[in-house]
Amino acid sequence: MRSGTAQSFLESVNNATSLQIESGDLTDSSNENGACECCCRCGRASKWNPRGPRGRRSKSYTALRTGISELSGWSWEPLKYAEPIVLDVVKSFGPGEAPLERLPAEILDGIIAQLALDVPPSGYTPRNVDLVSCLLTSKTIHVATVNTLYNHITIPHSSIFSKFMRHLAEYPGLGKIVRRLDLSHFTSVGLGRTRQMNSEIQNMTSKTLVRCLELTPAIQEVLLQEHLDDDINEEVLSKLFFGLPKLRAVDFCGASSTPFVDSFSRTISNLVATPSMILGIRRLGLHECFTLPSSALEGLLPRLPQLTHLDVSHTRITDKALTAIPDCANLTHLNLGRCNQITGDRVVDFLCTHPAVENLVFLNLYCDIARYRLLWASDVDRLLPSLPASLRSLTLSGAQIRASHIPLLLPLTKHLEELSLGFAELSLRDINSIFHPPAPSEVQQKLTWTPHSLHYLDLTGIPAISQASLFSSTCTLLAPSTVPLEVLELGDKAISALRECKNTNKRLGWVVKELGRRGWYVREPERQADQQESMAGGRRSWKMGAIWWGMRKVPVAWGEVGGLYGHYMFKK
């Protein structure tokens, strides 16, 4: 385009024409002044005037502007470009000098750890996307992010385990960062593979598992489960018990296959053959390992002087194994639910006299009364006065609890947050007396009344508790005066009836919630903010990351609950 032209031309449709004009090929119709003598839309005609005699735009100009330009892409209006804004970017911090990077390593690790996910997403959805982005921020943030990524390793699929092993083989130093190996979410369901196919792929086998433990010498927590019991052989168990001096927690939840049981028994036999061998494990999970022989537990428990968490629910633990726990142990969590080879009187003797249970926080003595009864009325009379004030969760479902035991339960309700009284021989009046002071005539007792601290109450299997009794005027369980009580666990029949009473539930401010085989009647907060506060208020240090009330499995590692552990903890 030549200089001095009044309009600028923009061709977006007919590129050939615009290129011809811009290259100056249309010079045959131009005079010595450069003006075009033709009558065309090139804009160089000397007689072309976009305005009429009175200064108004001509119709031809308007037609060209509105019609021809739309058809051809020509524009007669000069394009106006905004002046570019130049920003002066001043880097106020040099490499490694930003305030975030200058924080102490412990604080920076704690900040970045908030981005990590304890429960992996389902399928092959990318995990820890935020953490991966932090790897590209700076060298300081990269180091802190690597520590967070490899501190707690969660393996949901064998392909991820294979990828993790390749990283350890390429960079052996990463294995020294690992503190937890979480296989509680591991499964081949949904991948189109059978157990035989997984063994053929050779991603997750006993050999690769041993190799993984060898590459992580500083590991402290190993979380296993029943989907891996065929791969937990004697070599793996020997590495866990004897080859990892810093190991503090191990969980074999649900492992019950014959290869696992045989390997476990041989490993414990080797342990017993070395009298001086002491294990440093503090938290042991054998939940639902019901095929382990009693001799294995009798040989293992005496070698755990630092034991704090013990879950032997539905195992073959005996009185001999229970009393063999060292006196120097400091048990805070003990789960003896559904153990039918222990006797009530010996259990009560252990809980009343053994030094290891003086600071109990969680105690589960659940029993299935359709098969056996662990605690009779006389056992309950001895047990309740001897329970420590540190106790926060107590499960007595299946025990023979009568109205005469209410005065013994009242002192416990002042510090307990969970109480399970399933299948108790109690009336609605007996249960109401837990939450309200005695009759007004007993003035002295009323003045010394201390409100309860219960958030969860299990009333499963009590005949006096039904949908009709809960809605009756004599029941005070649903009243606002029973706060902080927020969860009632009920049987299937009561939950089914309450589920149909949607309008009444809404009026009372309670809602039915179900998960797996269990059902709860939950007090619903009035406001959304109260609901979020209630969810956050469910966290307790003794729950080790769980939010819901009424857990039936002892956690051995701090973190959000999911996978198979969540099934045994809240669904079954």
C-alpha positions as CSV (number, residue, x, y, z in Angstrom):
1,M,0.0,0.0,0.0
2,R,1.3,3.4,-0.9
3,S,1.9,6.2,1.6
4,G,-0.6,9.0,1.7
5,T,-3.7,6.9,1.2
6,A,-6.7,8.1,3.1
7,Q,-8.1,4.7,4.0
8,S,-6.6,1.4,4.8
9,F,-7.9,-1.7,3.1
10,L,-8.4,-5.1,4.7
11,E,-9.2,-8.1,2.6
12,S,-10.2,-11.2,4.4
13,V,-12.1,-13.0,1.6
14,N,-10.4,-12.4,-1.7
15,N,-6.7,-12.7,-0.7
16,A,-5.6,-12.6,-4.3
17,T,-7.1,-9.1,-4.9
18,S,-5.6,-7.7,-1.7
19,L,-2.2,-9.1,-2.6
20,Q,-2.4,-7.6,-6.0
21,I,-3.2,-4.2,-4.6
22,E,-0.6,-4.3,-2.0
23,S,2.1,-5.3,-4.5
24,G,1.2,-2.3,-6.6
25,D,0.4,-4.2,-9.8
26,L,-2.6,-2.0,-10.6
27,T,-0.6,0.9,-12.1
28,D,-2.0,1.0,-15.6
29,S,-5.0,3.2,-14.5
30,S,-2.9,5.6,-12.4
31,N,-1.8,9.0,-13.4
32,E,1.5,10.8,-12.5
33,N,0.1,11.7,-9.1
34,G,-0.7,8.1,-8.3
35,A,-4.4,8.5,-8.5
36,C,-6.5,5.9,-10.2
37,E,-8.6,7.1,-13.2
38,C,-10.9,4.2,-13.0
39,C,-14.1,4.0,-11.1
40,C,-13.5,1.1,-8.8
41,R,-13.4,0.4,-5.1
42,C,-9.6,0.7,-4.9
43,G,-10.0,4.1,-3.3
44,R,-7.5,5.9,-5.5
45,A,-9.9,7.5,-8.0
46,S,-9.3,11.2,-8.1
47,K,-13.0,12.0,-8.5
48,W,-14.1,9.7,-5.6
49,N,-15.6,11.7,-2.8
50,P,-17.1,9.9,0.2
51,R,-19.1,13.0,1.2
52,G,-21.9,14.9,-0.6
53,P,-22.0,18.6,-1.5
54,R,-23.4,19.5,2.0
55,G,-21.0,17.3,3.9
56,R,-23.2,14.3,4.1
57,R,-22.0,10.9,3.2
58,S,-23.1,9.8,-0.2
59,K,-25.3,6.9,-0.9
60,S,-22.6,5.2,-2.9
61,Y,-20.3,5.5,0.1
62,T,-22.9,4.0,2.4
63,A,-23.6,1.2,0.0
64,L,-19.9,0.4,-0.3
65,R,-19.6,0.6,3.5
66,T,-22.6,-1.5,4.4
67,G,-23.1,-3.7,1.5
68,I,-20.0,-4.3,-0.5
69,S,-17.9,-4.5,2.5
70,E,-20.0,-7.3,4.0
71,L,-19.9,-9.3,0.8
72,S,-16.3,-8.8,-0.1
73,G,-14.7,-8.2,3.3
74,W,-13.5,-4.7,2.3
75,S,-13.7,-2.0,5.0
76,W,-13.6,1.7,4.3
77,E,-13.2,2.7,7.9
78,P,-9.6,3.1,9.0
79,L,-8.7,0.5,11.6
80,K,-7.8,1.9,15.0
81,Y,-5.3,-0.1,17.1
82,A,-5.0,0.4,20.8
83,E,-1.6,1.5,21.9
84,P,0.3,-1.4,23.5
85,I,0.7,-1.1,27.2
86,V,4.2,-1.8,28.4
87,L,4.4,-3.3,31.9
88,D,7.6,-3.0,33.7
89,V,8.0,-6.4,35.5
90,V,10.3,-6.1,38.4
91,K,11.4,-9.3,40.1
92,S,11.6,-8.3,43.7
93,F,12.9,-11.7,44.8
94,G,15.8,-13.7,43.5
95,P,15.9,-17.5,43.2
96,G,15.2,-19.1,46.5
97,E,14.5,-15.7,48.2
98,A,10.7,-15.6,48.1
99,P,8.9,-15.6,51.5
100,L,7.4,-19.0,50.8
101,E,10.8,-20.5,50.0
102,R,12.4,-19.0,53.1
103,L,10.1,-20.7,55.5
104,P,11.5,-23.5,57.7
105,A,11.5,-26.9,56.0
106,E,9.0,-28.3,58.6
107,I,6.5,-25.5,58.0
108,L,6.9,-25.7,54.2
109,D,6.4,-29.4,54.2
110,G,3.3,-29.0,56.3
111,I,1.8,-26.5,53.8
112,I,2.5,-28.6,50.8
113,A,1.2,-31.7,52.5
114,Q,-2.3,-30.1,52.6
115,L,-2.4,-30.7,48.8
116,A,-1.9,-34.4,49.1
117,L,-4.8,-36.9,48.7
118,D,-5.1,-39.7,51.2
119,V,-7.9,-41.4,49.4
120,P,-7.1,-42.0,45.7
121,P,-9.7,-41.2,43.0
122,S,-11.4,-44.1,41.3
123,G,-10.1,-45.6,38.1
124,Y,-7.2,-44.0,36.3
125,T,-8.1,-40.4,37.2
126,P,-4.9,-38.4,37.6
127,R,-3.9,-38.0,41.3
128,N,-2.2,-35.2,43.1
129,V,-2.3,-32.8,40.1
130,D,-1.6,-29.9,42.4
131,L,1.5,-31.5,43.8
132,V,2.8,-32.3,40.3
133,S,2.3,-28.6,39.4
134,C,4.4,-27.6,42.4
135,L,7.3,-29.6,41.1
136,L,7.7,-27.0,38.4
137,T,7.6,-24.0,40.6
138,S,11.2,-23.7,41.9
139,K,14.0,-25.8,43.3
140,T,13.0,-25.2,46.9
141,I,9.4,-26.0,46.3
142,H,10.4,-29.0,44.2
143,V,12.4,-30.5,47.0
144,A,9.5,-30.0,49.5
145,T,7.0,-31.4,47.0
146,V,9.1,-34.6,46.4
147,N,9.2,-35.2,50.1
148,T,5.4,-35.0,50.3
149,L,4.8,-37.1,47.2
150,Y,7.0,-39.9,48.4
151,N,6.3,-39.7,52.1
152,H,3.0,-41.5,51.9
153,I,2.7,-43.9,48.9
154,T,-0.8,-45.1,48.1
155,I,-1.1,-47.9,45.6
156,P,-4.6,-48.6,44.2
157,H,-3.6,-50.6,41.1
158,S,-0.8,-52.9,40.1
159,S,0.2,-50.6,37.2
160,I,0.8,-47.7,39.7
161,F,2.9,-50.1,41.8
162,S,5.0,-51.0,38.8
163,K,5.5,-47.3,38.0
164,F,6.5,-46.6,41.6
165,M,9.0,-49.5,41.5
166,R,10.6,-48.2,38.3
167,H,11.1,-44.8,39.9
168,L,12.7,-46.4,42.9
169,A,15.0,-48.4,40.7
170,E,16.0,-45.3,38.7
171,Y,16.4,-43.0,41.8
172,P,17.1,-45.2,44.8
173,G,17.3,-42.1,47.1
174,L,13.5,-41.7,46.8
175,G,13.0,-44.9,48.7
176,K,14.6,-43.4,51.8
177,I,11.8,-40.7,51.9
178,V,9.0,-43.3,52.0
179,R,7.4,-43.5,55.5
180,R,4.0,-45.2,54.6
181,L,3.1,-47.8,52.0
182,D,-0.7,-47.9,51.8
183,L,-2.1,-50.9,49.9
184,S,-5.5,-50.7,51.6
185,H,-7.1,-49.4,48.3
186,F,-5.4,-52.0,46.1
187,T,-7.7,-54.0,43.9
188,S,-8.0,-55.5,40.5
189,V,-11.8,-55.2,40.3
190,G,-12.8,-53.0,37.4
191,L,-9.6,-53.6,35.4
192,G,-10.8,-56.7,33.7
193,R,-8.3,-58.9,35.4
194,T,-8.4,-62.0,37.5
195,R,-6.0,-62.8,40.3
196,Q,-4.3,-65.3,38.0
197,M,-3.9,-62.6,35.3
198,N,-2.3,-60.3,37.9
199,S,0.2,-63.0,38.9
200,E,1.1,-63.5,35.3
201,I,1.6,-59.7,34.8
202,Q,4.2,-59.8,37.6
203,N,3.5,-56.3,38.8
204,M,2.3,-57.1,42.3
205,T,3.8,-60.3,43.6
206,S,5.5,-61.5,46.7
207,K,8.9,-60.9,45.0
208,T,8.1,-57.4,43.9
209,L,6.7,-56.6,47.4
210,V,9.8,-57.8,49.1
211,R,11.9,-55.8,46.6
212,C,9.7,-52.7,47.5
213,L,10.4,-53.2,51.2
214,E,14.1,-53.5,50.5
215,L,14.1,-50.2,48.6
216,T,12.3,-48.4,51.4
217,P,14.5,-49.0,54.5
218,A,13.0,-46.1,56.6
219,I,9.4,-47.2,56.2
220,Q,7.3,-46.9,59.3
221,E,3.7,-47.9,58.3
222,V,2.7,-50.8,56.0
223,L,-1.1,-51.2,55.3
224,L,-2.0,-54.5,53.7
225,Q,-5.3,-56.3,53.3
226,E,-7.1,-59.4,52.1
227,H,-6.7,-58.8,48.4
228,L,-3.0,-59.3,48.8
229,D,-3.0,-62.3,51.3
230,D,-1.7,-64.8,48.7
231,D,1.3,-62.5,48.1
232,I,2.1,-62.1,51.8
233,N,4.4,-65.1,52.1
234,E,7.1,-65.9,54.7
235,E,9.7,-63.8,53.0
236,V,7.5,-60.7,53.1
237,L,6.5,-61.3,56.7
238,S,10.2,-61.9,57.8
239,K,11.1,-58.6,56.1
240,L,8.3,-56.8,58.0
241,F,9.0,-58.2,61.4
242,F,12.8,-58.6,61.3
243,G,14.2,-56.5,58.5
244,L,12.6,-53.1,59.0
245,P,13.8,-51.7,62.4
246,K,11.8,-48.4,62.0
247,L,8.5,-50.1,61.3
248,R,5.9,-48.9,63.8
249,A,2.5,-49.9,62.3
250,V,1.4,-52.9,60.2
251,D,-2.2,-53.9,59.2
252,F,-3.2,-57.3,57.7
253,C,-7.0,-56.5,57.6
254,G,-9.0,-59.4,56.4
255,A,-6.1,-61.6,55.3
256,S,-7.2,-65.2,55.9
257,S,-6.0,-67.3,52.9
258,T,-4.2,-70.6,53.6
259,P,-0.9,-69.4,52.2
260,F,-0.9,-66.4,54.4
261,V,-1.8,-68.3,57.5
262,D,0.9,-70.9,56.9
263,S,3.5,-68.2,56.3
264,F,2.4,-66.3,59.3
265,S,2.6,-69.3,61.6
266,R,6.1,-70.2,60.3
267,T,7.3,-66.6,60.8
268,I,6.1,-66.5,64.4
269,S,7.7,-69.9,65.1
270,N,11.0,-68.4,64.0
271,L,10.3,-65.4,66.3
272,V,9.6,-67.7,69.3
273,A,12.8,-69.6,68.6
274,T,14.7,-66.4,69.3
275,P,13.8,-65.5,72.9
276,S,15.7,-62.3,72.9
277,M,13.9,-60.9,69.8
278,I,11.7,-57.9,70.6
279,L,9.6,-56.1,67.9
280,G,9.2,-52.3,67.7
281,I,5.7,-52.5,66.3
282,R,3.3,-50.1,68.1
283,R,0.1,-50.5,66.1
284,L,-1.0,-53.9,65.0
285,G,-4.1,-54.6,62.9
286,L,-5.4,-58.2,62.6
287,H,-9.0,-57.3,62.0
288,E,-11.0,-60.2,60.5
289,C,-8.0,-62.5,60.4
290,F,-10.2,-65.3,61.7
291,T,-8.1,-68.2,60.4
292,L,-4.9,-67.3,62.2
293,P,-4.2,-70.0,64.9
294,S,-4.2,-69.0,68.6
295,S,-0.6,-70.2,68.9
296,A,0.5,-67.5,66.5
297,L,-1.1,-64.7,68.6
298,E,0.3,-66.2,71.8
299,G,3.8,-66.1,70.3
300,L,3.5,-62.6,68.8
301,L,1.8,-60.4,71.5
302,P,4.4,-61.0,74.2
303,R,7.1,-59.6,71.8
304,L,5.4,-56.2,71.5
305,P,6.4,-54.1,74.5
306,Q,5.6,-50.8,72.8
307,L,2.1,-51.7,71.7
308,T,-0.5,-48.9,71.7
309,H,-3.1,-50.0,69.2
310,L,-4.3,-53.6,68.9
311,D,-7.2,-54.8,66.7
312,V,-7.9,-58.5,67.0
313,S,-11.6,-58.4,66.1
314,H,-13.0,-61.7,64.9
315,T,-9.8,-63.6,65.5
316,R,-8.9,-66.7,67.6
317,I,-7.3,-64.7,70.4
318,T,-7.4,-66.5,73.7
319,D,-7.2,-65.5,77.4
320,K,-3.6,-66.6,77.4
321,A,-2.6,-64.4,74.5
322,L,-4.5,-61.4,75.9
323,T,-2.8,-61.6,79.3
324,A,0.6,-62.2,77.6
325,I,0.7,-58.5,76.5
326,P,3.7,-57.0,78.2
327,D,3.0,-54.8,81.3
328,C,5.1,-52.0,79.8
329,A,2.7,-51.7,76.8
330,N,0.5,-48.6,76.8
331,L,-2.7,-49.6,75.0
332,T,-5.0,-46.8,74.0
333,H,-7.0,-48.6,71.4
334,L,-8.2,-52.2,71.9
335,N,-10.7,-54.1,69.8
336,L,-11.9,-57.5,71.0
337,G,-15.2,-57.5,69.2
338,R,-16.5,-60.9,68.0
339,C,-13.7,-62.9,69.7
340,N,-15.5,-66.0,70.9
341,Q,-12.5,-67.8,72.3
342,I,-12.0,-65.4,75.2
343,T,-14.1,-65.5,78.4
344,G,-15.9,-62.6,80.1
345,D,-14.4,-63.0,83.6
346,R,-10.8,-63.1,82.2
347,V,-11.4,-60.1,80.0
348,V,-12.8,-58.1,82.9
349,D,-9.8,-59.2,85.0
350,F,-7.5,-58.0,82.3
351,L,-9.3,-54.6,81.9
352,C,-9.4,-54.1,85.7
353,T,-5.9,-55.1,86.7
354,H,-3.5,-55.1,83.7
355,P,-1.1,-52.1,83.7
356,A,-1.2,-51.8,79.9
357,V,-4.8,-50.6,79.8
358,E,-4.8,-47.8,82.3
359,N,-5.0,-45.2,79.5
360,L,-7.6,-46.7,77.2
361,V,-9.3,-44.4,74.8
362,F,-11.1,-46.8,72.5
363,L,-12.6,-50.2,73.7
364,N,-14.7,-52.5,71.6
365,L,-16.3,-55.6,73.3
366,Y,-19.0,-56.2,70.7
367,C,-20.4,-59.7,70.6
368,D,-23.0,-61.4,68.5
369,I,-25.6,-62.7,70.9
370,A,-27.0,-65.1,68.3
371,R,-23.8,-67.1,68.8
372,Y,-22.4,-66.3,72.3
373,R,-22.5,-63.7,75.0
374,L,-19.2,-62.3,76.3
375,L,-20.3,-60.2,79.3
376,W,-23.0,-61.2,81.6
377,A,-24.7,-58.9,84.2
378,S,-22.1,-59.8,86.9
379,D,-19.2,-59.0,84.5
380,V,-20.8,-55.7,83.7
381,D,-21.1,-54.9,87.4
382,R,-17.3,-55.4,87.8
383,L,-16.3,-53.7,84.6
384,L,-18.1,-50.4,84.5
385,P,-16.6,-48.9,87.8
386,S,-13.1,-49.9,86.7
387,L,-13.0,-48.2,83.3
388,P,-10.5,-45.2,83.1
389,A,-11.6,-41.6,82.7
390,S,-9.5,-41.4,79.5
391,L,-12.1,-43.6,77.7
392,R,-13.8,-41.9,74.8
393,S,-15.4,-44.8,72.9
394,L,-17.0,-47.8,74.5
395,T,-18.8,-50.6,72.7
396,L,-20.8,-53.0,75.0
397,S,-23.3,-54.3,72.3
398,G,-24.3,-57.8,73.2
399,A,-23.5,-57.4,76.9
400,Q,-26.3,-58.2,79.4
401,I,-27.0,-54.6,80.4
402,R,-30.0,-54.0,82.6
403,A,-31.7,-51.0,84.3
404,S,-29.6,-51.6,87.4
405,H,-26.5,-50.6,85.4
406,I,-27.7,-47.1,84.5
407,P,-26.2,-45.6,87.7
408,L,-22.9,-47.2,86.7
409,L,-23.1,-45.9,83.2
410,L,-23.9,-42.3,84.2
411,P,-20.4,-41.3,85.3
412,L,-19.0,-42.7,82.0
413,T,-21.3,-40.6,79.9
414,K,-19.6,-37.4,81.2
415,H,-16.5,-38.2,79.3
416,L,-17.5,-40.8,76.7
417,E,-18.3,-39.5,73.1
418,E,-19.4,-42.9,71.7
419,L,-21.4,-45.5,73.6
420,S,-22.9,-48.7,72.1
421,L,-25.6,-50.4,74.1
422,G,-27.0,-52.7,71.4
423,F,-29.3,-55.5,72.5
424,A,-29.4,-54.1,76.1
425,E,-32.4,-55.0,78.3
426,L,-33.4,-51.3,78.8
427,S,-36.6,-49.4,78.5
428,L,-37.2,-46.0,77.0
429,R,-37.3,-44.5,80.4
430,D,-33.9,-46.0,81.3
431,I,-32.4,-44.5,78.2
432,N,-34.0,-41.1,78.8
433,S,-32.4,-41.0,82.3
434,I,-28.9,-40.9,80.7
435,F,-29.6,-37.4,79.3
436,H,-31.7,-35.7,81.9
437,P,-31.3,-35.2,85.7
438,P,-33.3,-37.2,88.2
439,A,-36.8,-36.3,89.4
440,P,-37.2,-32.8,90.9
441,S,-37.8,-34.2,94.3
442,E,-34.2,-35.3,94.5
443,V,-32.9,-31.8,94.8
444,Q,-29.4,-32.6,95.9
445,Q,-28.7,-34.9,93.0
446,K,-30.2,-32.4,90.5
447,L,-27.8,-29.7,91.7
448,T,-24.8,-31.9,91.1
449,W,-26.0,-33.0,87.7
450,T,-23.3,-32.9,85.0
451,P,-24.4,-32.9,81.3
452,H,-23.4,-35.8,79.1
453,S,-20.8,-35.6,76.4
454,L,-22.2,-38.3,74.1
455,H,-22.2,-37.6,70.3
456,Y,-23.1,-41.2,69.3
457,L,-25.4,-43.8,70.8
458,D,-26.0,-47.3,69.5
459,L,-29.4,-48.6,70.3
460,T,-29.5,-51.5,67.8
461,G,-31.6,-54.5,68.8
462,I,-33.3,-52.9,71.8
463,P,-37.1,-53.8,71.6
464,A,-38.1,-50.6,73.3
465,I,-36.7,-48.4,70.5
466,S,-38.8,-48.2,67.4
467,Q,-40.2,-45.5,65.1
468,A,-43.3,-45.1,67.2
469,S,-41.4,-44.8,70.5
470,L,-38.9,-42.3,69.1
471,F,-41.8,-40.0,68.0
472,S,-43.8,-40.4,71.2
473,S,-44.1,-37.6,73.7
474,T,-42.3,-39.6,76.4
475,C,-39.1,-39.9,74.3
476,T,-36.5,-37.1,74.8
477,L,-33.7,-38.5,72.6
478,L,-34.7,-36.3,69.6
479,A,-35.2,-33.1,71.6
480,P,-32.7,-30.2,71.4
481,S,-31.9,-30.7,75.1
482,T,-29.9,-33.8,74.3
483,V,-27.3,-31.9,72.3
484,P,-24.4,-32.7,71.7
485,L,-26.0,-36.1,70.8
486,E,-26.1,-36.1,67.0
487,V,-26.1,-39.8,65.9
488,L,-28.4,-42.7,66.8
489,E,-27.6,-46.1,65.3
490,L,-30.7,-48.2,65.0
491,G,-31.6,-51.6,63.6
492,D,-33.0,-52.3,60.2
493,K,-36.6,-52.4,61.2
494,A,-36.5,-49.0,62.9
495,I,-34.5,-47.4,60.1
496,S,-36.9,-48.7,57.4
497,A,-39.8,-47.2,59.3
498,L,-38.1,-43.9,59.8
499,R,-37.1,-43.7,56.2
500,E,-40.8,-43.4,55.2
501,C,-41.5,-40.5,57.6
502,K,-39.8,-37.8,55.6
503,N,-42.1,-34.9,56.7
504,T,-41.8,-35.8,60.4
505,N,-38.0,-36.2,60.0
506,K,-37.8,-32.8,58.5
507,R,-40.0,-31.2,61.2
508,L,-37.9,-32.8,63.9
509,G,-34.6,-31.9,62.3
510,W,-33.3,-35.4,61.9
511,V,-32.4,-37.4,58.8
512,V,-31.9,-41.1,57.9
513,K,-28.4,-42.1,56.6
514,E,-27.4,-45.6,55.5
515,L,-24.1,-47.2,54.5
516,G,-23.7,-50.8,53.8
517,R,-25.4,-52.8,56.5
518,R,-25.7,-50.0,58.9
519,G,-28.2,-47.2,59.4
520,W,-28.1,-44.0,61.5
521,Y,-30.6,-41.4,62.5
522,V,-28.6,-38.1,62.4
523,R,-29.5,-34.7,63.8
524,E,-29.4,-32.3,60.8
525,P,-27.9,-28.8,61.4
526,E,-30.2,-25.9,60.7
527,R,-27.7,-23.9,58.6
528,Q,-25.1,-24.9,56.0
529,A,-22.4,-23.4,58.1
530,D,-23.5,-25.5,61.1
531,Q,-23.4,-28.6,58.8
532,Q,-19.8,-27.9,57.8
533,E,-18.9,-27.2,61.4
534,S,-20.6,-30.5,62.4
535,M,-18.6,-32.4,59.9
536,A,-15.4,-30.8,61.0
537,G,-16.4,-31.4,64.7
538,G,-16.5,-35.1,64.1
539,R,-12.7,-35.2,63.9
540,R,-11.0,-36.4,67.0
541,S,-7.3,-37.3,67.5
542,W,-8.2,-40.7,68.8
543,K,-10.1,-41.4,65.5
544,M,-6.8,-40.8,63.5
545,G,-8.4,-39.1,60.6
546,A,-11.9,-40.6,60.5
547,I,-14.8,-38.2,60.6
548,W,-17.9,-40.4,61.1
549,W,-19.0,-41.7,64.5
550,G,-19.3,-45.4,65.4
551,M,-16.1,-46.9,63.8
552,R,-15.7,-50.6,64.3
553,K,-12.1,-51.0,63.2
554,V,-9.0,-49.5,64.9
555,P,-7.0,-47.4,62.5
556,V,-3.2,-47.9,62.7
557,A,-2.2,-44.9,60.6
558,W,-3.4,-41.3,60.5
559,G,-5.4,-40.4,57.3
560,E,-8.7,-40.3,55.6
561,V,-10.6,-43.6,55.7
562,G,-11.4,-45.4,52.4
563,G,-11.0,-48.6,50.5
564,L,-11.4,-51.9,52.3
565,Y,-10.6,-50.3,55.7
566,G,-13.6,-48.0,55.3
567,H,-15.8,-51.0,54.5
568,Y,-14.8,-52.8,57.8
569,M,-14.9,-49.5,59.8
570,F,-18.3,-48.1,58.9
571,K,-20.2,-50.4,56.5
572,K,-20.1,-53.9,58.1
